[in-house]
Amino acid sequence: MNAAQLGAFIKLFDLDGDNTVDCAEFLTQFFKIGLQAKGMMGKPDTPSRLKAFKTELKERVLNPAKARRKPQSPSRMSSFATSQLLFPKPRPKLKRVNPIKKLKRVNGGRATSKDEKLRRRFEFGKVTARLDLSTPVNPRDQDICLLSIPEFVYDMGEIRELWLSNNRLSLIPLAIRKFHHLHLLSVDGNCLTQVPKELGQMTQLRTLHLARNSLTDLPSYTSNLTNLTTLILDDNNFHHIPESIVSIRSLQKLSLARNDITSIPAGIKRLRKLRELYLDQNPNFGPDIPAILSNGLPCLAALGLAGTAVPPAVQKSLTLGINQATAIFEPLAKLDSEMRALLKQRAAKSKARRAKRVLATAQSQEAPKEE
């Protein structure tokens, strides 16, 4: 874009007048313009309708104040389409819940910039099932840092991802169990010292980020997360790998970097699907590594031991053992996929033959009737 095109883009898509266009604003305006234009297609006077539509958009960019004050809709367009689609309200009213009303009561009847940002993220999360309440690293946006999870978040029971990174949360509320369909939960970069047992009720959870907190252990209820595949616990205060972790048979990635881990429990051999294990920057991790790392985890393909007391020779031998195990495992996985493809192909052929027999039977039954 050149400067003029960029300016026109900002004027057309900037709904709240802050000289920035976020994702929600762009998608709202983009789809509304698309629906309006699609409604004109197929009509007898489509070219004239589109020409009038483009003229009005151009008038809105050139003189936005006049266009908003006195909208001049084309002669063949309804006033409802012009007012609702060409000039959408910057802050549409929510149907089910309006978090701004709750926030205004707390702030003395006025909506702050933090409230506006939370509202935008809330509305976008309702559409995408992904609610991001993380605090960006940019110092300009530090004012959205949360001390607690807003109450209106718990009204979104259908969300699949919840991001709460880089805030100041000291605990995870018990109401977290309301998210029955949650697949990803990220609470890294907060002030957590413990995890509630209600987290074990979120059986659909697949990814859990708890890095950069002050955790020392995980409750036994964590073993109920039977669908969990990724668990990130970097930069905490763990002195050992909790027993509840080695009971999660579905785990494929486990990261405990930059803790104070000293040893690996023998029960880790139960993690038969584990492919990635990271123990970097654990200075007290002793040199006597159990042999289970090389022959007890058949799927292990990545092992991080940088910054530990493990001698380089032992690290090299473990890496070679892992590479050999992977070299055996990958051809087996390829063979399994080929067998599945062959079975699908045979099932398709059998289905086609069955359909031909049914068709031939139907034709043979109709032949005597025609005679």
DOKOL-783078 format. One record per residue: x, y, z of N, C-alpha, C in turn. Coordinates in pm, whole numbers, always signed. Layout:
<nodes>
X;Y;Z;X;Y;Z;X;Y;Z
...
</nodes>
This chain:
<nodes>
+83;-120;+0;+0;+0;+0;+87;+126;+0
+32;+228;-66;+96;+358;-51;+30;+433;+64
+73;+557;+87;+23;+630;+203;-127;+658;+192
-174;+691;+72;-316;+721;+55;-402;+597;+77
-357;+483;+24;-433;+360;+41;-438;+318;+188
-326;+332;+256;-322;+296;+397;-414;+386;+480
-416;+516;+448;-505;+607;+518;-652;+573;+494
-685;+537;+370;-823;+498;+340;-861;+370;+414
-768;+277;+424;-793;+153;+497;-822;+180;+644
-743;+268;+704;-762;+299;+847;-899;+365;+867
-935;+460;+781;-1062;+530;+797;-1181;+436;+779
-1167;+338;+691;-1280;+250;+662;-1298;+143;+767
-1188;+92;+824;-1197;-22;+915;-1180;+15;+1062
-1140;+138;+1091;-1122;+180;+1231;-1259;+218;+1288
-1320;+127;+1363;-1456;+150;+1412;-1461;+233;+1539
-1356;+224;+1624;-1361;+296;+1751;-1282;+426;+1749
-1217;+460;+1637;-1150;+587;+1623;-1020;+601;+1699
-949;+489;+1727;-821;+498;+1799;-702;+489;+1703
-726;+503;+1571;-621;+502;+1469;-546;+370;+1461
-609;+262;+1508;-555;+127;+1492;-667;+35;+1449
-631;-69;+1377;-728;-167;+1329;-687;-303;+1385
-763;-355;+1482;-732;-486;+1534;-808;-592;+1456
-786;-716;+1494;-844;-828;+1418;-996;-825;+1421
-1055;-795;+1537;-1200;-795;+1549;-1263;-688;+1461
-1203;-569;+1460;-1256;-461;+1376;-1248;-497;+1229
-1133;-552;+1187;-1117;-585;+1046;-1218;-690;+1002
-1232;-799;+1082;-1324;-905;+1042;-1469;-856;+1042
-1506;-774;+1140;-1644;-724;+1145;-1678;-642;+1021
-1590;-547;+988;-1617;-461;+873;-1605;-538;+742
-1508;-629;+735;-1484;-704;+610;-1604;-790;+575
-1656;-863;+673;-1768;-953;+645;-1898;-875;+620
-1914;-762;+687;-2036;-684;+664;-2038;-625;+524
-1922;-574;+480;-1914;-522;+342;-1936;-635;+242
-1877;-753;+271;-1894;-866;+181;-2038;-911;+171
-2110;-915;+284;-2250;-954;+281;-2335;-854;+205
-2304;-725;+222;-2380;-622;+151;-2360;-634;+0
-2233;-655;-41;-2206;-668;-184;-2266;-796;-241
-2263;-905;-163;-2318;-1031;-211;-2470;-1022;-228
-2535;-939;-145;-2678;-924;-157;-2721;-853;-285
-2628;-784;-349;-2660;-715;-474;-2641;-804;-597
-2569;-914;-582;-2538;-997;-697;-2664;-1071;-742
-2675;-1089;-870;-2788;-1163;-928;-2911;-1079;-951
-2909;-951;-912;-3024;-864;-937;-3016;-807;-1079
-3130;-766;-1135;-3128;-713;-1273;-3038;-591;-1288
-3025;-511;-1187;-2945;-389;-1196;-2820;-400;-1108
-2754;-516;-1113;-2636;-539;-1029;-2525;-435;-1054
-2488;-404;-1180;-2380;-305;-1199;-2411;-169;-1137
-2534;-123;-1152;-2566;+9;-1095;-2566;+3;-942
-2613;-106;-885;-2611;-120;-740;-2467;-118;-687
-2379;-196;-751;-2240;-201;-706;-2172;-65;-724
-2205;+4;-831;-2145;+135;-853;-2187;+233;-744
-2316;+232;-709;-2364;+319;-602;-2303;+280;-468
-2284;+150;-448;-2225;+101;-323;-2080;+149;-310
-2003;+138;-418;-1864;+185;-416;-1857;+337;-397
-1950;+409;-459;-1952;+555;-442;-1975;+593;-297
-2063;+522;-232;-2092;+555;-92;-1974;+520;-1
-1907;+408;-30;-1788;+375;+48;-1679;+481;+31
-1662;+526;-93;-1562;+630;-120;-1598;+759;-47
-1728;+794;-45;-1771;+914;+25;-1745;+902;+175
-1761;+783;+226;-1737;+762;+369;-1589;+779;+402
-1499;+734;+315;-1355;+750;+339;-1314;+895;+326
-1367;+966;+224;-1327;+1104;+201;-1382;+1199;+308
-1503;+1174;+351;-1565;+1262;+451;-1640;+1176;+552
-1567;+1112;+645;-1635;+1020;+738;-1736;+1089;+828
-1709;+1213;+872;-1802;+1282;+961;-1935;+1309;+890
-1929;+1356;+765;-2051;+1385;+690;-2126;+1257;+658
-2052;+1151;+626;-2118;+1026;+591;-2190;+966;+710
-2134;+980;+830;-2201;+927;+948;-2321;+1014;+990
-2309;+1147;+967;-2415;+1237;+1009;-2533;+1233;+914
-2505;+1230;+782;-2611;+1228;+682;-2582;+1120;+580
-2612;+997;+614;-2587;+889;+517;-2679;+902;+396
-2621;+902;+278;-2697;+913;+154;-2698;+775;+90
-2799;+697;+119;-2806;+561;+66;-2846;+565;-81
-2801;+472;-162;-2843;+466;-302;-2993;+446;-313
-3046;+484;-427;-3190;+482;-445;-3246;+341;-440
-3167;+243;-479;-3216;+107;-486;-3173;+23;-366
-3117;+84;-263;-3075;+13;-144;-3166;+50;-29
-3196;-49;+57;-3283;-22;+171;-3208;+60;+275
-3281;+141;+350;-3220;+221;+455;-3165;+133;+566
-3229;+16;+589;-3181;-74;+694;-3042;-127;+658
-3024;-168;+531;-2893;-222;+490;-2786;-116;+502
-2822;+9;+464;-2723;+116;+470;-2683;+148;+613
-2781;+159;+701;-2750;+197;+839;-2684;+86;+917
-2722;-40;+890;-2670;-151;+970;-2539;-206;+917
-2519;-203;+786;-2400;-265;+728;-2292;-164;+692
-2333;-50;+635;-2232;+49;+598;-2184;+128;+718
-2270;+150;+817;-2234;+232;+933;-2260;+153;+1062
-2184;+47;+1087;-2208;-34;+1207;-2173;+45;+1333
-2239;+12;+1440;-2210;+76;+1567;-2075;+28;+1620
-1991;+118;+1671;-1860;+77;+1719;-1866;-23;+1833
-1970;-13;+1917;-1981;-100;+2033;-2117;-169;+2033
-2131;-280;+1959;-2261;-348;+1955;-2297;-406;+2091
-2424;-408;+2119;-2472;-460;+2248;-2473;-612;+2245
-2417;-671;+2350;-2412;-816;+2359;-2551;-870;+2395
-2583;-986;+2343;-2716;-1042;+2364;-2726;-1111;+2500
-2626;-1196;+2530;-2640;-1281;+2647;-2583;-1217;+2774
-2468;-1152;+2761;-2405;-1093;+2878;-2329;-969;+2833
-2330;-868;+2913;-2258;-745;+2883;-2157;-721;+2994
-2030;-761;+2972;-1930;-745;+3078;-1900;-601;+3111
-1924;-507;+3017;-1891;-367;+3042;-1976;-312;+3156
-2102;-356;+3164;-2186;-305;+3272;-2129;-344;+3407
-2080;-468;+3417;-2021;-511;+3543;-1894;-433;+3573
-1814;-410;+3471;-1688;-339;+3492;-1713;-192;+3525
-1820;-132;+3468;-1850;+9;+3496;-1889;+28;+3642
-1960;-69;+3698;-1997;-57;+3839;-1874;-51;+3927
-1772;-129;+3891;-1649;-129;+3970;-1573;+1;+3952
-1575;+58;+3832;-1496;+177;+3802;-1574;+306;+3818
-1684;+304;+3891;-1759;+427;+3917;-1839;+476;+3799
-1889;+385;+3713;-1976;+424;+3605;-1907;+466;+3478
-1778;+443;+3465;-1707;+481;+3343;-1625;+362;+3294
-1614;+349;+3163;-1537;+241;+3102;-1395;+291;+3074
-1294;+221;+3127;-1155;+258;+3106;-1101;+188;+2982
-977;+222;+2946;-914;+156;+2831;-898;+7;+2855
-872;-31;+2980;-862;-173;+3013;-995;-244;+2990
-1105;-181;+3029;-1237;-240;+3008;-1265;-258;+2858
-1227;-159;+2779;-1251;-167;+2635;-1172;-281;+2572
-1048;-300;+2615;-967;-409;+2561;-1023;-544;+2602
-1067;-556;+2726;-1129;-680;+2770;-1256;-709;+2694
-1335;-603;+2665;-1459;-622;+2590;-1431;-676;+2450
-1330;-619;+2384;-1297;-664;+2248;-1255;-810;+2249
-1171;-845;+2345;-1124;-984;+2350;-1239;-1079;+2385
-1330;-1033;+2469;-1444;-1115;+2504;-1532;-1141;+2382
-1560;-1038;+2303;-1644;-1054;+2185;-1576;-1142;+2081
-1444;-1124;+2064;-1373;-1207;+1968;-1368;-1352;+2015
-1357;-1374;+2146;-1354;-1510;+2198;-1485;-1583;+2180
-1597;-1510;+2183;-1727;-1574;+2162;-1739;-1629;+2020
-1672;-1566;+1926;-1681;-1609;+1787;-1582;-1722;+1757
-1461;-1713;+1810;-1354;-1808;+1776;-1336;-1920;+1877
-1405;-1915;+1992;-1388;-2013;+2101;-1246;-2012;+2155
-1176;-1899;+2139;-1040;-1883;+2189;-1031;-1748;+2260
-1022;-1751;+2393;-1020;-1629;+2472;-877;-1602;+2519
-823;-1488;+2475;-686;-1450;+2508;-689;-1329;+2602
-657;-1352;+2729;-649;-1245;+2828;-506;-1229;+2877
-410;-1261;+2792;-269;-1248;+2828;-227;-1102;+2823
-125;-1070;+2900;-68;-936;+2897;+51;-935;+2802
+50;-852;+2698;+164;-849;+2606;+291;-801;+2676
+403;-832;+2612;+532;-788;+2666;+552;-639;+2646
+480;-581;+2549;+493;-438;+2520;+455;-356;+2643
+545;-271;+2697;+512;-194;+2818;+391;-102;+2801
+357;-64;+2678;+244;+26;+2657;+113;-40;+2698
+108;-174;+2694;-16;-245;+2723;-15;-314;+2859
+70;-269;+2951;+75;-333;+3081;-50;-305;+3165
-135;-211;+3123;-251;-177;+3205;-358;-285;+3201
-347;-388;+3116;-448;-493;+3115;-406;-610;+3202
-300;-596;+3278;-254;-703;+3366;-362;-735;+3469
-398;-863;+3481;-509;-905;+3565;-460;-959;+3699
-531;-921;+3806;-506;-978;+3939;-599;-1095;+3967
-708;-1103;+3894;-802;-1213;+3907;-875;-1229;+3775
-935;-1344;+3754;-1008;-1371;+3630;-1144;-1304;+3638
-1183;-1220;+3540;-1315;-1154;+3544;-1428;-1256;+3549
-1537;-1220;+3615;-1648;-1312;+3633;-1715;-1349;+3502
-1721;-1255;+3406;-1792;-1284;+3283;-1723;-1392;+3200
-1597;-1424;+3230;-1527;-1529;+3157;-1595;-1663;+3178
-1651;-1685;+3296;-1711;-1814;+3327;-1844;-1835;+3256
-1898;-1731;+3192;-2019;-1748;+3112;-1990;-1807;+2975
-1862;-1819;+2940;-1824;-1873;+2810;-1786;-2019;+2827
-1883;-2104;+2850;-1855;-2245;+2876;-1810;-2323;+2755
-1823;-2268;+2633;-1791;-2342;+2511;-1652;-2312;+2456
-1570;-2234;+2526;-1439;-2200;+2470;-1348;-2322;+2473
-1256;-2326;+2374;-1161;-2437;+2362;-1022;-2398;+2411
-987;-2268;+2405;-855;-2222;+2448;-871;-2102;+2540
-796;-2103;+2651;-797;-1993;+2746;-652;-1956;+2778
-614;-1833;+2740;-478;-1784;+2759;-479;-1676;+2867
-402;-1699;+2975;-393;-1606;+3087;-247;-1577;+3120
-162;-1573;+3021;-17;-1560;+3042;+19;-1418;+3084
+129;-1408;+3159;+192;-1280;+3196;+98;-1187;+3273
+21;-1244;+3365;-62;-1164;+3453;-7;-1176;+3596
-91;-1145;+3694;-49;-1153;+3834;-145;-1240;+3913
-188;-1349;+3856;-281;-1438;+3922;-208;-1517;+4030
-262;-1516;+4151;-202;-1591;+4261;-268;-1727;+4280
-382;-1749;+4216;-449;-1878;+4224;-541;-1895;+4105
-572;-2022;+4075;-669;-2055;+3972;-803;-2080;+4040
-907;-2002;+4011;-1035;-2017;+4082;-1095;-2155;+4063
-1177;-2193;+4159;-1243;-2324;+4152;-1343;-2330;+4037
-1391;-2214;+3993;-1489;-2212;+3884;-1429;-2254;+3751
-1299;-2284;+3748;-1236;-2327;+3623;-1296;-2457;+3573
-1362;-2532;+3665;-1420;-2661;+3625;-1541;-2644;+3534
-1591;-2521;+3518;-1704;-2497;+3428;-1668;-2514;+3281
-1538;-2507;+3250;-1495;-2519;+3110;-1478;-2667;+3076
-1588;-2731;+3042;-1585;-2874;+3014;-1521;-2907;+2880
-1518;-2811;+2788;-1467;-2837;+2653;-1329;-2776;+2630
-1261;-2735;+2735;-1132;-2666;+2720;-1024;-2765;+2678
-952;-2730;+2570;-842;-2812;+2519;-706;-2755;+2556
-697;-2624;+2575;-570;-2561;+2607;-590;-2459;+2718
-501;-2466;+2818;-501;-2370;+2928;-359;-2323;+2950
-337;-2192;+2941;-205;-2133;+2958;-211;-2033;+3072
-140;-2065;+3183;-134;-1975;+3298;+13;-1948;+3331
+100;-1947;+3232;+242;-1925;+3257;+269;-1776;+3281
+376;-1749;+3358;+413;-1612;+3388;+324;-1546;+3490
+276;-1620;+3591;+192;-1564;+3696;+257;-1587;+3833
+178;-1584;+3939;+230;-1598;+4076;+169;-1719;+4146
+149;-1828;+4073;+85;-1946;+4130;+180;-2020;+4222
+129;-2064;+4336;+204;-2149;+4428;+144;-2288;+4439
+20;-2305;+4394;-44;-2436;+4394;-149;-2440;+4284
-190;-2562;+4252;-291;-2585;+4149;-411;-2650;+4216
-533;-2602;+4193;-650;-2661;+4259;-680;-2800;+4206
-743;-2879;+4291;-777;-3016;+4251;-886;-3017;+4143
-962;-2907;+4133;-1065;-2899;+4029;-1007;-2907;+3889
-877;-2881;+3876;-815;-2892;+3744;-823;-3036;+3692
-826;-3132;+3783;-836;-3272;+3742;-969;-3309;+3681
-1070;-3222;+3694;-1201;-3249;+3634;-1209;-3207;+3488
-1106;-3139;+3439;-1106;-3094;+3299;-1044;-3204;+3213
-1119;-3309;+3195;-1066;-3429;+3128;-1040;-3410;+2979
-1095;-3304;+2919;-1072;-3280;+2777;-944;-3201;+2751
-874;-3162;+2856;-755;-3079;+2842;-644;-3157;+2773
-581;-3093;+2671;-472;-3156;+2596;-338;-3085;+2614
-342;-2955;+2638;-219;-2878;+2655;-233;-2791;+2780
-130;-2796;+2866;-132;-2721;+2991;+3;-2651;+3008
+0;-2517;+3015;+120;-2436;+3033;+117;-2376;+3175
+216;-2413;+3256;+228;-2360;+3392;+369;-2308;+3417
+439;-2267;+3316;+577;-2221;+3330;+582;-2084;+3398
+700;-2053;+3454;+729;-1922;+3516;+629;-1889;+3628
+615;-1985;+3721;+536;-1964;+3842;+623;-2003;+3962
+560;-2033;+4074;+632;-2073;+4196;+580;-2207;+4247
+554;-2299;+4157;+500;-2429;+4192;+610;-2521;+4244
+575;-2603;+4342;+667;-2703;+4396;+615;-2844;+4380
+485;-2859;+4353;+426;-2992;+4337;+294;-2978;+4264
+242;-3090;+4216;+112;-3096;+4151;+23;-3193;+4227
-107;-3164;+4241;-195;-3255;+4315;-211;-3389;+4245
-250;-3487;+4322;-267;-3622;+4267;-379;-3628;+4164
-473;-3531;+4171;-584;-3530;+4077;-538;-3499;+3934
-415;-3454;+3918;-365;-3426;+3783;-361;-3552;+3698
-350;-3668;+3762;-346;-3793;+3687;-477;-3823;+3615
-585;-3748;+3649;-714;-3768;+3582;-718;-3706;+3443
-616;-3628;+3407;-612;-3565;+3274;-567;-3668;+3172
-656;-3757;+3136;-621;-3872;+3052;-598;-3835;+2907
-633;-3713;+2865;-612;-3671;+2726;-497;-3571;+2712
-426;-3544;+2821;-319;-3444;+2819;-199;-3498;+2741
-151;-3418;+2644;-36;-3457;+2563;+85;-3367;+2584
+64;-3242;+2628;+174;-3146;+2645;+163;-3081;+2782
+273;-3087;+2858;+277;-3027;+2992;+407;-2949;+3005
+397;-2817;+3022;+512;-2727;+3032;+520;-2675;+3175
+631;-2706;+3246;+651;-2666;+3385;+785;-2597;+3403
+834;-2526;+3304;+964;-2460;+3314;+960;-2347;+3417
+1080;-2315;+3471;+1098;-2199;+3560;+1003;-2204;+3680
+1005;-2316;+3751;+931;-2329;+3876;+1028;-2373;+3986
+976;-2429;+4094;+1059;-2472;+4207;+1046;-2621;+4235
+1034;-2700;+4130;+1022;-2845;+4147;+1157;-2906;+4186
+1156;-2993;+4290;+1275;-3067;+4330;+1270;-3211;+4282
+1155;-3254;+4235;+1140;-3389;+4183;+1025;-3388;+4082
+1017;-3491;+4003;+906;-3505;+3909;+788;-3564;+3984
+675;-3494;+3994;+560;-3545;+4071;+511;-3679;+4018
+464;-3761;+4112;+412;-3893;+4076;+286;-3883;+3993
+211;-3774;+4010;+89;-3759;+3932;+119;-3743;+3783
+239;-3693;+3750;+275;-3675;+3608;+302;-3810;+3542
+375;-3897;+3612;+412;-4025;+3550;+292;-4118;+3538
+175;-4074;+3587;+53;-4154;+3571;-30;-4110;+3452
+12;-4004;+3384;-61;-3956;+3266;-6;-4031;+3144
-69;-4141;+3109;-18;-4228;+3002;-19;-4162;+2865
-105;-4062;+2843;-115;-3999;+2711;-10;-3892;+2687
+75;-3862;+2786;+170;-3751;+2775;+273;-3777;+2666
+293;-3676;+2577;+390;-3686;+2468;+504;-3586;+2482
+481;-3476;+2553;+585;-3375;+2571;+583;-3327;+2716
+700;-3333;+2782;+714;-3290;+2921;+839;-3204;+2932
+822;-3083;+2982;+933;-2989;+2995;+942;-2941;+3138
+1059;-2963;+3202;+1087;-2920;+3340;+1218;-2844;+3345
+1245;-2764;+3245;+1371;-2689;+3239;+1374;-2579;+3345
+1496;-2548;+3390;+1521;-2439;+3486;+1441;-2458;+3616
+1451;-2579;+3673;+1398;-2609;+3805;+1514;-2656;+3892
+1484;-2740;+3989;+1588;-2797;+4076;+1571;-2948;+4085
+1545;-3011;+3969;+1525;-3155;+3963;+1658;-3226;+3991
+1651;-3328;+4076;+1773;-3402;+4111;+1775;-3543;+4054
+1659;-3602;+4028;+1656;-3739;+3979;+1526;-3763;+3902
+1520;-3879;+3838;+1403;-3919;+3762;+1341;-4040;+3830
+1211;-4040;+3857;+1149;-4157;+3921;+1144;-4276;+3825
+1148;-4393;+3884;+1144;-4514;+3801;+1010;-4530;+3730
+903;-4466;+3786;+772;-4477;+3724;+758;-4406;+3593
+861;-4332;+3550;+852;-4261;+3423;+845;-4357;+3305
+881;-4483;+3328;+875;-4581;+3220;+732;-4610;+3176
+634;-4565;+3259;+494;-4583;+3221;+451;-4487;+3112
+530;-4383;+3087;+497;-4287;+2981;+547;-4343;+2848
+478;-4441;+2797;+521;-4512;+2676;+507;-4427;+2550
+426;-4320;+2556;+406;-4234;+2439;+492;-4108;+2443
+575;-4092;+2545;+655;-3970;+2561;+759;-3960;+2449
+754;-3847;+2377;+847;-3825;+2265;+948;-3714;+2295
+914;-3619;+2385;+1005;-3509;+2415;+1014;-3492;+2567
+1138;-3487;+2617;+1164;-3469;+2760;+1276;-3367;+2774
+1247;-3254;+2840;+1344;-3146;+2853;+1372;-3122;+3002
+1499;-3140;+3042;+1545;-3120;+3180;+1662;-3023;+3184
+1668;-2931;+3090;+1780;-2838;+3080;+1786;-2746;+3201
+1909;-2701;+3232;+1934;-2602;+3337;+1879;-2648;+3474
+1901;-2776;+3505;+1879;-2829;+3640;+2016;-2865;+3696
+2083;-2773;+3763;+2225;-2794;+3799;+2248;-2910;+3894
+2149;-2949;+3974;+2167;-3058;+4070;+2125;-3193;+4016
+2098;-3198;+3886;+2060;-3325;+3826;+2185;-3412;+3816
+2191;-3519;+3900;+2314;-3598;+3918;+2357;-3673;+3794
+2482;-3719;+3797;+2535;-3791;+3680;+2483;-3932;+3668
+2426;-3990;+3776;+2378;-4129;+3770;+2238;-4131;+3711
+2230;-4126;+3578;+2102;-4126;+3507;+2052;-4269;+3494
+1925;-4295;+3529;+1873;-4431;+3511;+1878;-4474;+3365
+1903;-4601;+3345;+1911;-4652;+3207;+1776;-4649;+3138
+1671;-4616;+3212;+1537;-4614;+3153;+1525;-4509;+3043
+1609;-4404;+3049;+1603;-4300;+2946;+1643;-4355;+2809
+1726;-4455;+2806;+1775;-4507;+2678;+1695;-4626;+2629
+1640;-4708;+2720;+1569;-4826;+2673;+1430;-4841;+2733
+1389;-4752;+2824;+1258;-4765;+2886;+1150;-4680;+2821
+1188;-4585;+2736;+1093;-4497;+2668;+1110;-4517;+2517
+1035;-4607;+2457;+1060;-4644;+2317;+1032;-4533;+2217
+945;-4438;+2251;+908;-4332;+2157;+989;-4205;+2175
+1081;-4201;+2274;+1155;-4078;+2303;+1242;-4038;+2184
+1220;-3915;+2134;+1294;-3866;+2018;+1375;-3741;+2048
+1350;-3674;+2161;+1424;-3552;+2196;+1445;-3551;+2347
+1572;-3528;+2388;+1608;-3525;+2529;+1698;-3406;+2553
+1658;-3316;+2646;+1737;-3197;+2677;+1802;-3210;+2812
+1937;-3207;+2816;+2014;-3218;+2940;+2118;-3108;+2950
+2104;-3001;+2875;+2202;-2893;+2879;+2196;-2821;+3013
+2314;-2788;+3067;+2321;-2719;+3195;+2299;-2808;+3315
+2318;-2938;+3302;+2305;-3032;+3413;+2442;-3089;+3447
+2446;-3169;+3554;+2572;-3232;+3596;+2600;-3363;+3524
+2521;-3394;+3426;+2544;-3517;+3349;+2668;-3500;+3263
+2764;-3591;+3271;+2885;-3578;+3188;+2852;-3578;+3040
+2929;-3507;+2960;+2902;-3503;+2816;+2903;-3640;+2751
+2992;-3730;+2800;+2997;-3864;+2741;+2865;-3939;+2764
+2809;-3923;+2885;+2681;-3990;+2913;+2570;-3930;+2829
+2571;-3798;+2813;+2470;-3734;+2728;+2478;-3786;+2585
+2601;-3801;+2536;+2617;-3849;+2399;+2567;-3991;+2384
+2597;-4075;+2482;+2551;-4214;+2474;+2399;-4223;+2481
+2339;-4138;+2567;+2193;-4137;+2575;+2131;-4090;+2444
+2193;-3988;+2383;+2140;-3938;+2256;+2149;-4043;+2148
+2261;-4118;+2146;+2274;-4225;+2047;+2169;-4332;+2068
+2144;-4366;+2197;+2041;-4465;+2226;+1904;-4420;+2182
+1876;-4291;+2203;+1746;-4237;+2162;+1733;-4239;+2011
+1842;-4204;+1940;+1836;-4204;+1794;+1813;-4344;+1740
+1876;-4445;+1803;+1855;-4582;+1758;+1711;-4626;+1782
+1657;-4589;+1901;+1518;-4625;+1929;+1423;-4558;+1831
+1452;-4432;+1799;+1369;-4360;+1703;+1379;-4421;+1563
+1502;-4463;+1527;+1521;-4525;+1396;+1442;-4654;+1383
+1418;-4723;+1496;+1337;-4844;+1492;+1189;-4810;+1495
+1155;-4705;+1570;+1014;-4672;+1591;+951;-4610;+1466
+1024;-4523;+1397;+967;-4453;+1283;+929;-4548;+1168
+1014;-4648;+1130;+968;-4742;+1028;+843;-4819;+1069
+831;-4851;+1199;+711;-4919;+1246;+588;-4829;+1229
+604;-4701;+1259;+493;-4608;+1241;+456;-4595;+1093
+557;-4593;+1008;+531;-4585;+864;+459;-4710;+815
+503;-4827;+865;+438;-4951;+826;+294;-4953;+874
+269;-4901;+993;+132;-4897;+1045;+44;-4808;+959
+96;-4692;+916;+17;-4603;+830;-11;-4667;+696
+88;-4741;+641;+66;-4809;+512;-41;-4916;+525
-39;-4989;+637;-141;-5091;+657;-280;-5029;+669
-289;-4917;+738;-418;-4850;+749;-468;-4804;+613
-379;-4748;+531;-419;-4704;+397;-466;-4823;+313
-396;-4937;+325;-435;-5056;+249;-572;-5106;+293
-597;-5105;+423;-728;-5150;+473;-839;-5057;+427
-813;-4927;+425;-914;-4832;+376;-943;-4856;+227
-836;-4884;+150;-855;-4908;+8;-938;-5034;-16
-909;-5138;+61;-987;-5261;+45;-1132;-5241;+88
-1154;-5163;+192;-1290;-5137;+236;-1368;-5060;+130
-1300;-4964;+63;-1366;-4887;-43;-1404;-4977;-160
-1313;-5068;-198;-1343;-5159;-309;-1459;-5251;-272
-1458;-5302;-150;-1567;-5390;-107;-1701;-5316;-107
-1699;-5190;-66;-1822;-5111;-68;-1871;-5090;-211
-1779;-5066;-304;-1819;-5047;-444;-1879;-5175;-502
-1817;-5291;-469;-1872;-5418;-519;-2012;-5444;-462
-2031;-5411;-335;-2162;-5429;-274;-2266;-5342;-342
-2229;-5218;-374;-2322;-5127;-441;-2360;-5180;-579
-2262;-5238;-651;-2292;-5294;-784;-2389;-5412;-773
-2369;-5496;-671;-2459;-5611;-655;-2600;-5566;-622
-2613;-5465;-537;-2746;-5414;-504;-2814;-5356;-626
-2736;-5282;-708;-2793;-5223;-829;-2834;-5331;-928
-2753;-5436;-946;-2787;-5545;-1038;-2912;-5619;-990
-2925;-5639;-859;-3044;-5706;-806;-3169;-5624;-831
-3158;-5492;-811;-3273;-5405;-833;-3315;-5405;-979
-3217;-5404;-1070;-3249;-5405;-1213;-3314;-5537;-1256
-3266;-5648;-1197;-3325;-5778;-1233;-3468;-5793;-1183
-3498;-5729;-1071;-3634;-5733;-1020;-3728;-5645;-1099
-3678;-5536;-1158;-3763;-5448;-1237;-3786;-5500;-1377
-3700;-5588;-1430;-3712;-5637;-1568;-3841;-5714;-1590
-3884;-5811;-1505;-4012;-5883;-1532;-4132;-5789;-1529
-4130;-5688;-1444;-4243;-5595;-1438;-4261;-5522;-1569
-4148;-5484;-1632;-4158;-5412;-1759;-4211;-5501;-1868
-4175;-5631;-1867;-4226;-5723;-1969;-4377;-5741;-1955
</nodes>
